[in-house]
């Protein structure tokens, strides 16, 4: 597994724009090397802002050869504005020529699998099929919460302790809505390149803890590691508790 590298930017806007540019480079590189690419998206203001920047400057991405997954999703009805996939479509996917068959959202609570465990099983099957064919995700994007959560992996929860399953249901999320579907740390570690994009003073303590050897049970982001690279992209506020120089 890779060792983390850190890149720091002056403002959140500079951070998001730089992260978007790096994502485009990674996608294009993966398509050149493998013929196609896969990216696991994240939600939140930073994750969606990044997609808006990619929409403005898509570079040489071949949208027809890109698989899209989500690291986690709220298990709510279709069309709910809290759905990460709805926000991603509005920010980017509805505006570029992606192949609909290569966009892989989780089921909604109003879909064909209204039971979260059945919906989790369906998403797990999709993930396993992709990894069986391609070996890994190419890029996994992550935001991070102030307590160190990534995807819907919160400190000291069963989902974060999971060592084998790649996709699990989180039915008691400390952050509402309570019911979610999430990729686990083992799934994140099946990604060639992990990018953790974090802004704000409220994240500084968790950033420092994750990069200073905290247990993933305490700070789940500490367990988010790519096989080829792990890059922390931070604004100055999020990096405030890291050593200087």
N, C-alpha and C positions, 0 to 999 in steps of 0.2 A: 504494500500500500504506500501511497505517497505521503510526503511531509508537507505541511501547510506552508503556503507563501502568503504574504500580506501586501495588499496595495491600498493606499490611503489617498483620499481625494478631499478637496477643500470643502465642498458643499454636497448636500444630497443630490442636487441636479447634476453636478459633475460626476458623482458616483454612478447614478443611473445611466447617464449617457455613455460612460466608459464601459460599464458592465454590458450594455447592449452591443457596443462595438466588439467586445470580446466574445460575446455569444455568437455573433454573426461569423467571426473568424473561425470559431470552433466548429460551427455547423458546416461551413464551406470546406474546412480541412477534413472533417469526417466524411463528407460526400466524396471528396477527392480520393481518400484512402479506401473507403469501403463501398462506394457506389450509392450509399444512402446515409442518412443520419437520423438519430433519435434524440429528442430533448424532453426532459421532465420539467414541466413548468411549476412555478409557485405563484401563490396569490398575494394579496396585500398590496398596499400602495406602491411599494418599491417594485414588486414583481410585475404589477400591471403597468407601471410607468416605464419599466424596461421594455415591455412589448410595444408600447406606443412609440418608443424611440426606434425599435427595429422596423416598425411600419414606415417610419420616415426614411430610414437608411438601411434597406435590406441587403445591400451588397450583392454578392453573386449567389445567394441561396437559390437552390433549385427546389421550389416548394412542392413539386410533385414527388420528390424523393426524401420527404421528411416525415417521420413518425412523431406524433405529439402525445405525451402522457401528462398526467398530473400527479404531483407528490402526495397530495391529499385533497379531499373534497368534503364539503358539508352534505350530509345526507338529508336533503330538503327537496321539495317538489321542483319539477322542471320549471324554468323561468324565474325561480327565486333569485333576486339580485345578489344574494350572498354566495351563489355558486361560482367557484373559481373558473369553471369552464365558460360560463356566460360572460364573465368579465374579460376573459382572454379572447373570446370571439369578438366582443365589441372593440377591444383595443387593437387586435391584430388579425385574427384568423378569418374574420368575415371580409377582410380587405385584401387578401392575398390568395393565389390559386393553389391552396393546399388540396390534396386528395382527401375527400371526406372519409374514405375507407382507412386512412392512415391517421385519423384523429380519434383518440381513444379516451373519452371521458368515462367516469364511473356512472353507474345507474343512478337515477333519481329516486326519491321516495314515492313518486307518482308513476314510475315506469313499470317495466315488465317484472321487476324484482323488488317489490316494495318492502321486503324484509332485508334489513341491513346485512345479515349474515349471508343471505343468498346473493345480494348485490356484491358483497366483498368477494365471494367465491367467483363470480363472473369476472370481476376485474383481475383477480389473481390469475385466472386462466389466460386472460389476454396478456398479462405481464409475462407469465411463464412461456407462452408461445413465442413472444417476441425475443426473450432472452435465449430460448432454445435455438432460434434461427440466427441471432446476431451476436450472442455471447455477452453483451453488456449494453446498457444505455450509453450513449456517447456523452451527453451533458445532463447533469442534474442541477437545476437551479434551486436555491434555498434562500428564504428569508429566515430571520431569527427573532423570536420574542424576547422580551426583557428578562424572562426567567430562563432563557436558553433553549426554548423549544424550537424544533424544526419539523416541517410537515405537521402532522397532528401527534407528534411525539413529545409529551410533556414529562417533566421530571417525576420519577418514581411511579410510573404507570406501567401496566402490563404491556401496553404497546411498545414502550421504550425498552422493556426487559426482553422482548421477543428476540430469540436468537436464530430462528429457522424460517418461519413464514415470512414471505416477502410483502404480503398485504394483509392487514388486519382491520377489524372494526374497532373503533373507539366509541364506546357508548356512554362514557361519563367524562367528556372533555371538560376541563376546568374553564375553558373559554367557550362561550356559547357560539353556535348551537352545540348541544351535548353529543349528538350522534354524528359520526364522521367515518370516512374510509381513508386509510393512510398507508403509504409505503413505509416500511420499517427501516431500521438501520442496516440490516443485511441487504435490503434492496438498494439503499443508497450506495453501499459498498460494491454493488455490481454496476457502478457507473465509472466510465473512464475519467471523466473530468467533473469534479464537484465545484460549484461556485456558490459561496455563501455571501449574500449581498445585504449589508446591514447598515442602517443609519440611525443616529440619534444618541444623545447622552444617556438615555434610559437603558441602552443596550451595552454600555461600556463595561460594566462589571462582568456581565456574562461573556462578552467577547474575551476579556482578559482571562477569565477562568477557563474557558474552552481551550485557549491557546497555551495555557500553562499547566495542562495535564489533568484537568478535572475529570471525574468519572462521568461517562455518558448518562448514568442514572441520575446524577445531579444536574448536569448540563448536557442535554441530548446533543446539542450541536458539536460537542467534543467528539462524538462518534461518527460524524459525517465526514467520510474520507473517500476520496476517489482512488482508483487503481493507478492512474497515471498522473493526475494532478489534483490538488485541493487548494483552491484560491479563496482567500477572504478578501472581499472588496468592501472597504469601510469608508465612511466620511470621517472627518476629524473628530467629531463628537463621539462616535462609536469607538474610535481608537484611543480615546483620552487616557485610559488606564493601562495602555501598553507602554513598555519602555521606549524611550526616544533614542534615536541615533542608529 
